[in-house]
Amino acid sequence: MKGYSEQRGIHGFAFASDADVDIDTALPRSRTLSQAELMSSSHPRFGVWALVHGSRAALQDPDEPYDASWTRNRELILQAERLGFDSTLIAQHTINPHREDLDQLEAWTVSAAIAALTSKIEIITAIKPYLYHPVVLAKMALQIEEISQGRFAINLVNAWNRPELAKAGIGFAEHDERYAYGHEWITIVDTLMRGERTNFKGQFFDVEDYVLRPADRFRSRPRIYVGGESEPARELVADKGDVWFINGQPIDDVRALIANVAARPRAAQPLRFGLSAFAIARPTEAQAQAHLDHLFKLAEKDTALRAAQKEHIDPKVVMHQTFAKSKRVGSNGGTAAGLVGSYDTVARRIVEFHEAGIELFMLQFQPFEADMEIFAKEVIPRVRERIGVDLGQPAG
């Protein structure tokens, strides 16, 4: 392992930089993650979802008209960086998953542009393996890693929206086959992003004597995030991922998911964990609940759209099974994570999630820009203060 280097962001959190920690240092195959290691992970990091297909809670909001444009997303991510957010997640869709006549931002070209415009924020770009050959994708990832100077990451998702692949003639394979394909795919991408000469022959791919240059100049390779909560997804992230993205849900469910995957043997460093959540933070509980009620009413306007979308979803996708358990607004679990309340309540719940093992909180808001600023100014300093008190770390 390379030497540990501590950096401090705008909010005073200390964290280990990937430039200083070799993410592929081998551990014994029998090595599992202990609760103590979960508790001692780096301080919480905060990210924002890019609005690649419009607002996350309700699409017909008069106070936030539909806007998935490059201009809006560029300014949103630049604002997030100025406010001290650590990451942005740019989801990948070729056609809008809500309605095909709505605008949809293209993830990978936008990510390259964002890499050139920013200097601090981590850029996490989603990828559905069937849409790009692994050799091509690995080359693209290394190029954006070069542009960003070591701030790029990929988020592997194995697709749930049937028309996106089926209408293109690619085909929408059965759930477990998609994960088998994804496992071969990420194995090739992983070695190529490391600059290794790659030979691979499997069920889906045959790559011979392939090597990419330039290799990563900043670390061993870009970070790999993995989404999905099915058994094949858990196996994949334990084997190949650096960070597991968990969809927003109650903390006891999150603890159980972390315990399940953290107990699995892996050859790499201990797995880290991220959580998607929709946050509503207001001065009082009543104000936060009033805004949640407002968003629920706005979301009712999208009922027909959501019903039509449901027809395109693979019923075996665990993410959507989880969503059916509770009422929520926002995507990828949204408000089911419970980050709704006063500034102090939301800060306390974030610390509880962090103590359970969550490092990165990938957040949604509506209205996005205004609530993102409120969160940065009111919630993040409270989280820092609580961690300083509860975990014995310096608060400033």
Stockholm file with secondary structure:
# STOCKHOLM 1.0

chainA/1-396         MKGYSEQRGIHGFAFASDADVDIDTALPRSRTLSQAELMSSSHPRFGVWALVHGSRAALQDPDEPYDASWTRNRELILQAERLGFDSTLIAQHTINPHREDLDQLEAWTVSAAIAALTSKIEIITAIKPYLYHPVVLAKMALQIEEISQGRFAINLVNAWNRPELAKAGIGFAEHDERYAYGHEWITIVDTLMRGERTNFKGQFFDVEDYVLRPADRFRSRPRIYVGGESEPARELVADKGDVWFINGQPIDDVRALIANVAARPRAAQPLRFGLSAFAIARPTEAQAQAHLDHLFKLAEKDTALRAAQKEHIDPKVVMHQTFAKSKRVGSNGGTAAGLVGSYDTVARRIVEFHEAGIELFMLQFQPFEADMEIFAKEVIPRVRERIGVDLGQPAG
#=GR chainA/1-396 SS CCCCCEEECTTCCEEECTTTSCTTCCCCTTCCCCHHHHHTSCCCEEEEECCTTSCSSCSCBTTBCCCCCHHHHHHHHHHHHHHTCCEEEECCCSSCSSCTTSCCCCHHHHHHHHHHHCSSSEEEEEECGGGSCHHHHHHHHHHHHHHHTSCEEEEECCCCBHHHHHTTTSCCCCHHHHHHHHHHHHHHHHHHHTTCCEEEECSSCEEEEECCSSCCSSSSSCEEEEECCSHHHHHHHHHHCSEEEECSCCHHHHHHHHHHHHTSCCSSSCCEEEEEEECEEESSHHHHHHHHHHHHHHHHTTHHHHHHHHTTBCTTCHHHHHHTTSCCCSSTTGGGGCCEEEHHHHHHHHHHHHHHTEEEEEEECSSHHHHHHHIIIIIHHHHHHHHHHHSCCCCC
#=GC SS_cons         CCCCCEEECTTCCEEECTTTSCTTCCCCTTCCCCHHHHHTSCCCEEEEECCTTSCSSCSCBTTBCCCCCHHHHHHHHHHHHHHTCCEEEECCCSSCSSCTTSCCCCHHHHHHHHHHHCSSSEEEEEECGGGSCHHHHHHHHHHHHHHHTSCEEEEECCCCBHHHHHTTTSCCCCHHHHHHHHHHHHHHHHHHHTTCCEEEECSSCEEEEECCSSCCSSSSSCEEEEECCSHHHHHHHHHHCSEEEECSCCHHHHHHHHHHHHTSCCSSSCCEEEEEEECEEESSHHHHHHHHHHHHHHHHTTHHHHHHHHTTBCTTCHHHHHHTTSCCCSSTTGGGGCCEEEHHHHHHHHHHHHHHTEEEEEEECSSHHHHHHHIIIIIHHHHHHHHHHHSCCCCC
//
